[in-house]
Amino acid sequence: MARNYHTLNSQTSVNEEKLSTFLKKNGQHLLPMVDLITQSRLAIDELIDSVGRATLETVLEVSAEQVAGTRHPGKVREGSVMWYGRQPGRVYLGDRKLAVQRPRLRQRGRGRDKEVMVPAYAALQNRKAMQARML
């Protein structure tokens, strides 16, 4: 069985030196590459932000399901806690706050003070405890 091997010779280093000399003299040829790197970095940061937000919202949803049970739209559920829509919220993610859509839970019945806190949301609100967990 024949194997192909990739070998380097002195010609490769000569070509790299010529390219380096050319780019030093003509720096404007590097500008499109720098622009491409910058755009790629912004796209990656945006992707990480979107994935992080979606992950946190999923964690909040799972935590709410542990308290109120699985959501069944249009179906009356037994139990003292019910789903009550969504609401904008903010949680700590490292050293910054991130806007998320958090689920709302309420106890059955009328009146004030019926709001039930989602455990994961309460944990993500506590900055000192969250930083300790991150470390």
Secondary structure, 3 states (H helix, E strand, C coil): CCCCCCCCCHHHHHHHHHHHHHHHHCHHHCHHHHHHHHHHHHHHHHHHHHHHHHHHHHHHHHHHHHHHCCCCCCCCCCCCEEEEEEEEEEEEECCEEEEEEEEEEEECCCCCCCEECCHHHHHHHCHHHHHHHHC
